[in-house]
Amino acid sequence: MLVSAKEMLVKAKAGKYAVGQFNINNLEWTKAILQTSQENNSPVILGVSEGAGKYMCGFKTVADMVKAMIDSLGITVPVAIHLDHGSYEGAKKAIEAGFSSVMFDGSKYAIDENIEKTKEIISIAHGKGISVEAEVGAIGGEEDGVIGGGEVADPDECKLIADLGVDMLAAGIGNIHGKYPANWAGLNFDVLAQIQEKTGIMPLVLHGGTGIPADMIKKAISLGVSKINVNTECQLAFADATRKYIEAGKDLEGKGFDPRKLLAPGFEAIKATVKEKMELFGSVDKA
C-alpha cells in the first residue's frame, strides 16, 4: 500500500534497522522491487530522480504506474514513492503528481535560502500527508549532472534543518553516488555520531549505498541511519545479466529476442540485489 515514508522510518530508527530506497528506472525495475518487498515482507521506498522521472514520461506516469502495480500485484507491505534529489520546482511537481514522499535538495543554496525553501516544501507536503527529506552537505559523485565531492555536513547546520520539521535528513559524511574510487577514505562516523546527537530521533539517510562495505553499513545503522539509497548496484547487476544473456547468444535462440525473455535475467538480478540489501539493512519481516 502507498504511504508516506515517515512511519516506516520512525519504526526503523527505533528498531535499529534501515529501509532501502531503491531507485526505479522503468517497469521492470518497479515490478522487481515491489515483488521482492512483498516476498520479504519488507517496507520499501521507490526512489525517482528528476532525470528518471522525465525518462518515464513525467511524475504522473510514474505515480500512476506504481499505484496500479501495487493494486495488480496485491502488494500489502508499506511502499513510498519518493522524489530523489528534487529541485524546488521538481518537489512541487512530484507532490501534485501523487508522490507520497519528496526530497528537496537545497544543499546547493546558502543555508538561509535552503532553510526558507525547505520550510515552504514542508508546509505544502505536510498539508497533504507527504513526508519530506532534506539535505545538508552535498553528497559526492554525480547525480543528474550535479557533481559533489563527498562533503562532510556541519552538525549544527543539520540541527537547523532538522528543527524545521523535516521527516528525514540526508547528511553528507563522505559518501558518494556511483562507484567508489580506489582512494575513497570511507565514511566519517565521528561526524555521523555528532549529527545523531544533535538531531535525536530524526531518521538519517545515507545516499550512495552502492559499494559501501557491509560493516560500514551496519555501523551507520547503529548510529541512526534509517534509510539507505541504492541505485547503481541494481543497474550494474541488470547490465551484467543482460550482457551475459546476449553474449551467450540466447537472444538468437527461438524467440529469445522477445523483450520479456531478453530482460528476464536482468529482472531476476535486480530482485537478487534488492533481497541481499534488505537482508543487510535488517528490513526483512519488518512490514
C-alpha positions as CSV (number, residue, x, y, z in Angstrom):
1,M,0.0,0.0,0.0
2,L,1.2,3.5,-0.8
3,V,2.2,5.5,2.3
4,S,4.5,8.4,3.2
5,A,8.0,7.3,4.4
6,K,7.5,8.8,7.8
7,E,6.1,6.0,9.8
8,M,8.3,3.2,8.3
9,L,11.4,5.3,9.0
10,V,10.4,6.2,12.6
11,K,9.9,2.4,13.2
12,A,13.3,1.6,11.5
13,K,15.1,4.2,13.7
14,A,13.6,2.8,16.9
15,G,14.3,-0.8,15.8
16,K,17.9,-0.1,14.6
17,Y,17.4,-1.3,11.0
18,A,17.2,0.7,7.8
19,V,14.6,0.8,4.9
20,G,16.1,0.6,1.5
21,Q,15.3,3.3,-1.1
22,F,15.8,1.5,-4.5
23,N,15.6,3.9,-7.5
24,I,13.3,2.9,-10.3
25,N,14.1,3.4,-14.0
26,N,11.3,1.6,-15.8
27,L,8.5,-1.0,-15.5
28,E,10.9,-4.0,-14.9
29,W,12.7,-2.1,-12.1
30,T,9.5,-1.2,-10.4
31,K,7.9,-4.6,-10.6
32,A,11.1,-6.4,-9.4
33,I,11.5,-4.1,-6.4
34,L,7.8,-4.4,-5.4
35,Q,7.7,-8.1,-5.7
36,T,10.9,-8.5,-3.7
37,S,9.5,-6.3,-1.0
38,Q,6.3,-8.4,-0.8
39,E,8.2,-11.7,-0.8
40,N,10.5,-10.5,2.0
41,N,7.7,-8.7,4.0
42,S,9.8,-5.6,3.9
43,P,8.8,-1.9,3.7
44,V,10.3,-0.1,0.7
45,I,10.9,3.3,-0.8
46,L,10.9,3.6,-4.6
47,G,13.2,6.5,-5.5
48,V,12.7,8.5,-8.6
49,S,15.3,11.1,-9.7
50,E,14.2,14.0,-11.8
51,G,16.1,12.6,-14.8
52,A,14.4,9.1,-14.4
53,G,11.0,10.8,-13.9
54,K,11.5,12.7,-17.2
55,Y,12.7,9.4,-18.9
56,M,9.5,7.6,-17.8
57,C,7.2,10.4,-19.2
58,G,6.8,12.5,-16.1
59,F,6.0,12.2,-12.4
60,K,2.3,11.5,-13.0
61,T,3.1,8.5,-15.3
62,V,5.4,7.1,-12.6
63,A,2.9,7.6,-9.7
64,D,0.0,6.1,-11.7
65,M,2.2,3.1,-12.7
66,V,3.3,2.4,-9.1
67,K,-0.3,2.7,-7.8
68,A,-1.7,0.4,-10.5
69,M,1.1,-2.1,-9.9
70,I,0.6,-2.1,-6.1
71,D,-3.0,-3.0,-6.9
72,S,-2.5,-5.6,-9.6
73,L,0.4,-7.3,-7.8
74,G,-1.5,-7.4,-4.5
75,I,1.2,-5.5,-2.6
76,T,0.4,-5.2,1.1
77,V,3.7,-4.0,2.5
78,P,4.2,-0.3,3.0
79,V,5.5,1.4,-0.2
80,A,6.6,5.1,-0.6
81,I,7.2,6.8,-3.9
82,H,9.9,9.3,-3.2
83,L,11.4,12.1,-5.3
84,D,15.2,11.7,-5.1
85,H,17.3,14.9,-5.1
86,G,14.4,17.1,-6.0
87,S,14.8,20.7,-7.0
88,Y,12.4,23.3,-5.5
89,E,10.1,23.2,-8.6
90,G,10.5,19.4,-9.0
91,A,9.4,18.8,-5.4
92,K,6.2,20.8,-6.0
93,K,5.5,18.9,-9.2
94,A,6.0,15.5,-7.6
95,I,3.6,16.5,-4.8
96,E,1.0,17.4,-7.4
97,A,1.6,14.2,-9.3
98,G,0.8,12.0,-6.3
99,F,4.2,11.0,-4.9
100,S,3.9,10.1,-1.2
101,S,7.3,11.5,-0.2
102,V,9.8,14.1,-1.6
103,M,13.3,15.1,-1.1
104,F,14.1,18.7,-1.5
105,D,17.8,19.0,-2.1
106,G,18.7,22.6,-1.1
107,S,22.3,21.8,-0.4
108,K,23.5,24.0,-3.3
109,Y,21.9,27.1,-1.7
110,A,23.4,29.1,1.2
111,I,22.0,27.8,4.5
112,D,19.5,30.7,4.9
113,E,17.9,30.1,1.5
114,N,18.0,26.3,2.0
115,I,16.0,26.9,5.2
116,E,13.4,29.2,3.5
117,K,12.8,26.8,0.6
118,T,12.8,23.7,2.8
119,K,10.1,25.4,5.1
120,E,7.9,26.1,2.1
121,I,8.1,22.5,0.8
122,I,7.4,21.1,4.3
123,S,4.3,23.2,4.6
124,I,2.9,22.1,1.2
125,A,3.9,18.4,1.7
126,H,2.7,18.0,5.3
127,G,-0.6,19.6,4.4
128,K,-1.1,16.5,2.2
129,G,0.4,13.9,4.5
130,I,3.6,13.6,2.4
131,S,7.0,13.1,4.0
132,V,10.0,15.4,3.3
133,E,13.7,14.7,3.2
134,A,16.2,17.5,3.3
135,E,20.0,17.5,2.6
136,V,22.9,19.2,4.3
137,G,26.4,19.0,2.8
138,A,26.4,17.8,-0.8
139,I,26.7,14.1,-1.5
140,G,29.7,13.3,-3.7
141,G,29.8,11.8,-7.1
142,E,27.4,12.6,-9.9
143,E,23.6,12.7,-9.7
144,D,21.7,14.0,-12.7
145,G,24.7,16.1,-13.9
146,V,25.4,17.6,-10.5
147,I,28.9,16.7,-9.2
148,G,29.6,16.8,-5.5
149,G,32.9,15.9,-3.8
150,G,31.8,13.9,-0.9
151,E,31.5,16.8,1.6
152,V,31.0,16.3,5.3
153,A,28.0,18.1,6.7
154,D,28.2,20.6,9.6
155,P,26.3,19.0,12.6
156,D,25.0,22.5,13.7
157,E,23.5,23.1,10.2
158,C,22.0,19.6,10.3
159,K,20.2,20.6,13.6
160,L,18.9,23.8,12.0
161,I,17.3,21.9,9.1
162,A,16.1,19.0,11.3
163,D,14.4,21.5,13.6
164,L,12.3,22.8,10.7
165,G,10.2,19.6,10.9
166,V,11.6,17.5,8.1
167,D,10.9,13.8,8.4
168,M,14.3,12.6,7.5
169,L,17.7,14.1,6.9
170,A,20.4,13.3,4.4
171,A,23.8,14.4,5.7
172,G,27.0,14.1,3.7
173,I,29.5,12.0,5.7
174,G,32.0,11.4,2.8
175,N,29.6,9.2,0.9
176,I,29.3,9.5,-2.9
177,H,27.0,8.5,-5.7
178,G,28.1,5.9,-8.2
179,K,31.1,3.6,-7.9
180,Y,33.6,4.5,-5.1
181,P,37.1,5.3,-6.2
182,A,40.0,3.2,-5.0
183,N,41.3,6.0,-2.8
184,W,38.0,6.6,-1.0
185,A,38.5,7.5,2.6
186,G,35.4,5.8,4.0
187,L,32.5,7.2,6.0
188,N,33.1,9.7,8.7
189,F,31.5,8.1,11.7
190,D,32.6,10.8,14.2
191,V,30.5,13.4,12.3
192,L,27.6,10.9,12.0
193,A,27.7,10.4,15.7
194,Q,27.6,14.2,16.3
195,I,24.7,14.6,13.8
196,Q,22.8,11.9,15.6
197,E,23.4,13.5,18.9
198,K,22.1,16.9,17.7
199,T,19.1,15.6,15.7
200,G,17.9,13.0,18.3
201,I,15.2,10.7,16.9
202,M,15.3,12.1,13.4
203,P,15.8,9.3,10.9
204,L,19.1,9.9,9.0
205,V,19.6,9.0,5.3
206,L,22.7,7.5,3.7
207,H,22.9,8.3,0.0
208,G,25.3,6.4,-2.3
209,G,24.7,3.0,-0.7
210,T,26.4,1.1,-3.6
211,G,29.8,-0.1,-2.8
212,I,29.9,0.8,0.9
213,P,31.3,-2.2,2.8
214,A,28.7,-4.2,4.8
215,D,30.4,-3.5,8.1
216,M,30.3,0.3,7.5
217,I,26.6,0.0,6.6
218,K,25.9,-1.8,9.8
219,K,27.8,0.7,11.8
220,A,26.0,3.6,10.1
221,I,22.6,1.9,11.0
222,S,23.7,1.6,14.7
223,L,24.4,5.4,14.6
224,G,20.9,6.4,13.5
225,V,20.8,5.8,9.7
226,S,17.3,4.5,8.9
227,K,17.2,4.9,5.1
228,I,19.8,3.8,2.6
229,N,19.7,4.6,-1.0
230,V,20.7,2.1,-3.7
231,N,20.7,2.7,-7.4
232,T,24.0,2.0,-9.2
233,E,24.2,-1.6,-7.8
234,C,20.9,-2.6,-9.3
235,Q,21.9,-1.0,-12.6
236,L,25.2,-2.9,-12.7
237,A,23.5,-6.2,-11.8
238,F,20.9,-5.7,-14.6
239,A,23.5,-4.8,-17.2
240,D,25.8,-7.7,-16.3
241,A,22.9,-10.3,-16.5
242,T,21.7,-8.8,-19.8
243,R,25.2,-8.8,-21.3
244,K,25.7,-12.5,-20.3
245,Y,22.4,-13.4,-21.9
246,I,23.3,-11.7,-25.2
247,E,26.9,-12.9,-25.2
248,A,25.7,-16.5,-24.8
249,G,23.6,-15.9,-28.0
250,K,20.3,-16.7,-26.2
251,D,18.6,-13.8,-28.0
252,L,19.2,-15.7,-31.2
253,E,17.6,-19.0,-30.0
254,G,13.9,-19.4,-30.8
255,K,12.1,-16.3,-29.5
256,G,14.9,-15.2,-27.2
257,F,14.7,-11.7,-28.7
258,D,11.3,-11.2,-27.1
259,P,11.9,-8.4,-24.6
260,R,10.1,-10.4,-21.9
261,K,12.8,-13.1,-22.3
262,L,15.6,-10.7,-23.1
263,L,15.0,-8.7,-19.9
264,A,14.2,-11.6,-17.6
265,P,17.8,-12.3,-16.4
266,G,18.3,-8.6,-15.6
267,F,14.9,-8.5,-13.8
268,E,16.0,-11.5,-11.7
269,A,19.4,-9.9,-11.0
270,I,17.6,-6.8,-9.6
271,K,15.5,-8.9,-7.4
272,A,18.5,-10.8,-6.0
273,T,20.4,-7.5,-5.4
274,V,17.4,-5.9,-3.6
275,K,16.9,-9.1,-1.4
276,E,20.5,-9.0,-0.4
277,K,20.3,-5.3,0.6
278,M,17.1,-5.9,2.6
279,E,18.8,-8.6,4.5
280,L,21.9,-6.4,5.1
281,F,19.7,-3.4,6.2
282,G,17.6,-5.6,8.5
283,S,14.2,-4.7,7.0
284,V,13.1,-8.3,6.2
285,D,9.8,-9.1,8.0
286,K,9.5,-5.5,9.3
287,A,6.5,-4.6,7.2
